[in-house]
C-alpha cells in the first residue's frame, strides 16, 4: 500500500533509540522528511545519519521536552527546516519497580511531566500550524496499562490513561480541521534494552536460559495475551505509519490497542 507520505514532514519525539527509532526510520523509508529527536546529540545524529545513508531525508532536534526551554529549543530546530505535518509523541519513561508504597507525590509529578506534559508542550507549539494549513496528524504512544492497570507502576498506568484521553479530547478540538488525533496503546515492545532486561528476569525466575525459552513463560506469567509473545517494534511502527498517512483520514479520536490480545491473567 502506498501511504502517500512523500512531501510530508514528521517529528518523532524520543527517536534516538528504541521504538521511536524504528518509527522515524519507517516514516523516512515511506517517503516522509523526518526530524529525529533526542537529548543525546551523538546518538540522535547517528540515527539521522543512518536514515540519510539509506536515501532518506532526516534532520535533528535536541532538547529535553520535560522543560519549557527544551521544548522551545526543539520547536526552533524543527520549524527552522519547514512546517511539521506529523507529530508522534513517543517520549516516555517508566519504572518497573515502582509501587503504591514506594512512590511519592513527587514521583507521580515527575512521570506525569515527562509522559503527558511533554506531549502537551509539543502539541501547543506545532498543532496550530497544522490547523492553519488544513492537514495534520498527531499520534500519542501510550500503553495498554492505561486500560488494564496493575497494582504495580500505578503512576505509569495513570499517565497512559491520560495520554489516551488527551488524544481523544484533542480530536474534538480539531474537528473539521483536517487534523486527526489518535493514540496507540502498546502491550510491550521488544526493544534490545527491554529484551536484555526480560532475559535476566526470566533466568532469575527459572523461565529458561534463552529468549526463545523465556518468552512464552514470561508472557503467560506477566502479561497473558492471545498471540503468546511480546510485540516487535516494527509491528507498532507499521500502525503508526498508517495513522500518520493520508490513507487514515477517517480515523480520529481513537485509542488503538496493539497488544496481541492482552488480557487479565
Number of C-alpha atoms within 10 A of each C-alpha: 5 11 17 15 22 15 10 20 24 27 29 25 28 25 28 26 20 16 23 25 22 20 25 33 24 20 28 26 18 17 19 26 22 27 27 29 34 25 17 12 14 10 15 23 20 15 23 25 18 13 21 15 11 11 12 20 18 24 20 23 23 23 22 20 27 20 15 15 12 17 21 17 16 25 19 13 18 24 13 9 12 9 15 22 26 28 25 27 26 24 24 20 11 14 11 8 9 17 16 11 7 10 14 13 8 9 13 15 11 16 20 22 19 20 27 25 20 23 29 16 19 21 16 10 16 21 22 14 15 22 18 12 14 13 17 29 24 27 27 25 26 29 27 23 21 21 14 12 18 12 9 16 19 17 23 26 22 19 25 27 20 18 30 28 18 19 25 20 14 19 21 13 13 20 14 11 15 16 25 31 28 29 28 26 24 22 21 22 19 18 16 13 10 12 15 13 11 17 21 16 15 20 15 11 12 10 19 19 13 12 17 11 14 20 20 17 19 22 18 14 11 10 19 21 18 12 13 17 20 20 18 13 20 15 15 24 21 15 14 23 23 18 26 28 22 16 15 14 16 10 13 23 21 17 23 18 18 18 25 17 13 21 12 10 9
